[in-house]
Amino acid sequence: MSPDRSPEQTHRAVETVWRMEWPRLVAGLTRVVGDIDAAEELAQDALVAALEQWPRDGVPPNPGGWLMLTAKHRAIDRIRRNQTFARKLALLGHQLVTEQAPEPEPDAAVADDLLRMMFTACHPVLPEQARVALTLRLLGGLTTEEIARAFVVAESTVAQRIVRAKRTIAAKQVPYEVPSGEALTERLASVLAVVYLIFNEGYAATAGEDWIRVELCQDALRLARILAELLPAEPEVHGLVALLELQASRLPARTGPANDVVLLADQNRTRWDRLLIRRGFAALGRANAVARDRGLLPGSYALQAAIAAVHAMAATPQDTDWRRIAGLYAVLAQRFPSPIVELNRAVAVSKVHGPAAGLDLVDALAGSLDTYHLYYAVRGDLLSQLGRHGEAGAEFIRAAELTGNKAERALLLDRAQDSGAR
């Protein structure tokens, strides 16, 4: 113990350790007790004990091990005095009650627990919003209040999603395990999609006043890095890490002094985080190397990361190799077709062959992206470049009506006003 900190410092230390150790603690306890709710209760009990003891005795040398051991001891106490809890923890059996001082969990066991929890929280049996909420709760360590604030929804809505997700996992008897073979590939796609969705909500928030929420981006990046450590032989995991590292590098330049939106072409690239760019390049190299070793083509995330890498290599917007970006989008559209990929390809094509060529591709998407505000924003931008300012203004207004984000709406309305003035 090291009782040389002030109570305030110890309290902050408890909060920091709690956020760091929560995923490991809940994942490990879920393996032991076979029940997510019970695991969370035991973890909370351990936190209460830490808040009581650490300010007095100091932070222990191994905080995570202390919390796990305390949680197990609390389970024993509750079993002895509470038959209802004992029935809930029937899977503990004689082992937990009789063990006196369990050894610290080996790193491999902790890694396995985290991986099991990821595949459980992101199981396809759950609706997408429930997967996101449960992942942020169990693996991000966020409270329901923090999740609600991040996604600009009522706290009660988040709480209901989490409760229903746990009930569904229990009712469907979702196994607490890491799948193997083809099942791993199929289920991994769901895990990666959840992490990517969390990052995107932080990178360009769909609602609220702030355009970016750095904390969500950091949570997603941390989860992606953990996945890369746990599944080093999966190229798309490295591809996702590369994409998120490169995208996150732009965060400091994406908003102005008044928290206003700064688009890619207007960003001060000296503010881009060069460390994250280097990490992104390294992760992309690993993704390509692993894919090559396994005889696989680059996946969707690796291709998107390659596009982000081209942007990262350009010191100025004018230096951007748009021809390469257009080629990468063509490959992405061919292998992973979607209207949004086509919309992005249209922008790249417009940079190479002019706004009319880009507009042709955008117009070909009519009817498939009617509720997607960026479809109208892109169309408005291309029309503006062609000098069709009246039509452009109408598109920017339509885009503003469809976005739920205040900062983005302000930008679109400014562009509509500018088009009208022209």
N, C-alpha and C positions, 0 to 999 in steps of 0.2 A: 504494500500500500504506500501511497505518497500523499499524506495529509497536509501538504505544504501549499495548497491552493486556497484561495478565498472561496466562500460559499457560492459567489456569483460565477467564478471560473469553473468550479466543480459542476454547477448546474449546466453551464454551457457545454462542458465536456460530456455530461450525461446525454444532452440532446444530440451532440455530434455522434457519439458512439451509438446512440439509439438508432439514428437514421442510417448509419453504416451497417449495423449488425442486425437490424430488423429483418431483412430478407433471409439471411442465413438462419436466424433464430426461428422464424416461423416455418421455414422450409424444413429445418431439422426436426422441430417439434411435430410437424405434420407427419413426417416419416415415423416418428416414435408413437404418436397417439392415434394416427389414422383419421384425424378429423381437423379440418382447417379452423373451424370456430373454436374448438378447444385449444388448438395451438396458439391462436391469437390471444385467448384469455390468459393462458399461461405466460405468454410473452409480456402482456400488460402487467401481470403480477410481478414479473421480474423487474420491469421498469419501476414500479412503485417501490420495490425493495431497494433498487439502486438510488432512487431519489431520497430514500430515508437514510441509507447507510453511507453512500459515497461522500456526501458533504461532511460527515463526521469522521469517517475512516480513511478517506482518500480514494482515488480511482485505482482499481486493482491493475496489476501488470498485464493481465489478459482479460480485458473487459468482456469480450464476446464469450469466452469460456465461463466467466463468472455468471453472466446472464443465463447461459444455457443450463449450468448446474443449478442455479437458483430456481429456474423454471421447473426443472425436474423435481427438485425438492418440494416446491409448492404443489406440484401434481400429487406427490405422495401425501402431503398434508390434507389436500382436498379429498382424496380418495378415502382417507381414514375417517373424515368427519361428514362426508356428503355422499350418500349412496347414489344419488342421481348422477353426480359427476363421475362416480366410480363406474356406473353403467356406460356412461359416454366414453370412458377411457378403458373399456373392457379389453382392448387389444394390448394394453400395457402389460397385463398379467403380472406374474410374480417377479419378473426381471426388474422393473422399475422400483417396486417397493423394497426389494432386498438389496439393490446395489447401493453401496455406501459412497464411493467417490469415483464416479465414472471418469475414464480417461478423456482428455480433450479430443474432440472430433478431428480425425485426420483431414488434411486438405482435400484429398480425393473424395471423402464422404460428403464434405461440405459442398464441393462442386457438383456432385451427383444430386444432392438435395435441391440446389438452386435450379439445376436443369429440369428435375422432375416438376418443381413448382412452376417453371415457365411453361412447360408443355401442358400442365393442368390448367393454369389460369388462361391460356390461349387456346383451349380446346375448341374445335369447330362446333361442338354442340351448343356453345354459348353464342348469343348475339354479339355482334362486333363491339357495340358500346359497352356491353358487360365485360368483354375480354379486356378492353382498355382500362376500365375502372378497377377491375380485379388485379390486373397486372401492376397498375400504379400503387394500389393499396398493399399488395403482398410483396412485390419485388422493388417498388420504388420507395416504400415506406411513407407514402403520403397519407394524410388524414382525409376523411371524406370532405371536410371543409376545403382543404387545399385542392383536391381534385375538382370539386364544384367550382371553385374560383377560377381554376385554370381553363375549364371548358364553359364557363359562364352559364351554368345551370344551377338549379336549386340543390342545396345540400341533401334534402330529402330524396331527390331523384337519384343522386349518386348512391346514397345509402340503400335505396330499394334495388338498384342494379346489382350492387355487391351481394346483398342478401339473396336475391333471386339466383344469382350466379352460383353461390355456394349450395343453394337448395338443388339446383339443376345438376351440379356435379355429384351430389349425394344421390339424387333420385336416379340419375343415369348411370350411377356406379362407375364414374370416370376413374380409371386406374391411375394411381399416383406413380407414374413410371415414365421413362424415356422410351419412346417407340423405337423400333429398329427396322432396317431394310427399307422397303418402299414406303412403309407407314411413316418412317422418320422424315423422308423427303416431303411427303404430303403435309404432315403436321408442322414441319419446320416452316413451310410457307406461311402458315397462319401466325406463327410466333413472330416471324420477320415483319409481316404485314402490320401487326399490332405495334411493334416498336417504331416502324416507319410512320404509322398514323400519329403516334404520340409526338414524334419529332415534328411532323408537318403542322400539327396544331400549335406547336410552339413557334415554328418558323414563320407561319402566316396564319394567325388565329382567325377562325371562321366567324367569331363574334366578339363583342366587347369593345372597349376603347383602345386597347393596346394592340398594335399589329403583330408584335412578337412577344413571346413569353420564354425568356431565356431558360428559366428553371425546367420547363418541359423538355426543351432541347437537350439540356444537360442530363436529365433523367433518361431520355431515350438513348443518348450516346453512351451513358454508363451501362445500360442494359445491353446494348449492342457489343460493347467491348467485353462484357462478361461472357456473352454468347461466343464471341470469337475465341476466348480462352478455353471455353468448355468444349467447343466443336471446331477444333483447328483444321479438320479435314473437309469442312463444308465451304466451298468457294463462295457461295452466295452470302454467307455470314460475313466474310471478309469484304465482299462487295458492298454490303449494307454499311459496314463500319466506314469504308472509304467514302461512300456517298455522304454519310452524316458528318464525318470529319470535315470534308471539303465544303459542304453547305454551311456548317457551323462556323467555319472560318470567316464568313461574310457578316455574321451577326453584328459586330460592332459598327459596321458601316450601313446597315439597313434602315436606320432611323436617324432623323435629324435632331437638332437642339430642342425643337418643340414636340418631340416624339412623333414627328410626321414621317410618312413613308418616303424612303429614298430607293428608287428603282436601280437595277443592276447597272444600267448605262451611266447613271449619275453618281455612283458610289465612289468614295475616296478609297482607292485600292491600297493605299499605304496603311489603312486601318484594318485590312484583312489580317487575320491571325496566321502568321507564317508557320508557327509550330503546328497548328492544326492542318495546314496545307501539307506540310512534310509528312505528318502522320497519315493523312489521306492518301498521298502518293504511295507510302509504304504499304498500307492496307490494300490498295488497288493492285500493287505488285504481288502481294500474297494471294489475292483472289485469282489473278490470272495464272500464277504458278501452280496453285492447287488444282484449278480447272484443267490446265494443260496436263498435269500429272495423271489426272483421272480421265483424260480423253474427253473432256466436256467443253462446250462452247461457253463463252462468258454469259452469265445470267443477266436478268433485267437490272438488278441493282448495280452490278459491275459495269454494265453499259452506261447507265445513268451517271455512275461515278466517273467514267471515262469522259463524259461530256462536261461534268463539273471540273475535271482536271484541265481540260482545254481552256476553260474560263480562268482557272487559277494561274495558268502559265502566261496569261496576257497581262502585261504591265498597265496597259490602257485599253479601253473598249475598242479602239481602232486596231489594236494588235490582235484581236480575237480571230482565231482561225475558223470562221464561220463555215467554210467549205467542209472542214473535217467534222464540225458539229452536225451539219446537215447530213453527212454520210453516216455518222453514228446513229442519228435519229432514224434514218432510213432502215438501218439494220434492226434497231429496236422496234420500229413499226412492223417490220416483216416478221420478226420472231415473237413479239409480244404485242399484237395489234390492239389498239384502244383509241377512242376519239381524242383523249387528252394527249396521248403521244403524237397523234397527227396534228393537233393544234400547236404543240411545241415545234414539230418539224416545219410547220408552215412559217413560223417566226424565223427559223434558221434559213429556210429557202428564200425568204424575203430579203435576208441580208446578203445572200449570194446572187440571186437573180432579180431582185427588185420587188417592191411592194405588190405589184399586180400579180406576180407569180404566187406570192404568199396568200393573197386574197382569194385566188382561185381555189387553193387548198382549203382555206377556211370555209368558203362558201359550200364546198363539197360536204362539209360536216353539218350543214343546216338540218335541224330536226333531231340531231343526236346529242346536242349539248345545250338544249333550250333553257335549262335552269342553272347553267354554269356561268357565273358572272365573268370569268376570264375569257370566255368565248367572245363576248361582246366587247370586252376591253381590247383584246387583240384585234378584232375586226375594226374597232374605232381607230386604233393606232395606225393600221394599214391604210384605212380610208383617209386619215389625216395626212399621211405621207403622200398620198395621191392627189391632195388638194381638194378632196371632197369633204369640206369641213362641216357642212350642215348635216350630212349623213353621219359623220364621225361623232358629232355632238350627241346625236340621238342614241348612238351605240354606247357612249360613255354614260349617259343617263340611265339607260337600261341596265348596264353593269352595276351602277351605283345602287339601283333599286334592289338588286339581287344579293348584294353582299351584306352580311350582318356585322361587319367590322367597321367601326366608326372612322378609324384613321384611313382605311382603304377607301371608304365612301367619300371622304373629304378630297382625297387625291383624284378620284374619278370625276367628281363634280367640278373640281378645278379644271380638269382637262376638257370637260364639256363646255364650261364657260369660255375657256380659251378658244375652243373650236368655234363657238358662236361669235366671238369677237373677230375672228379671222374671216 
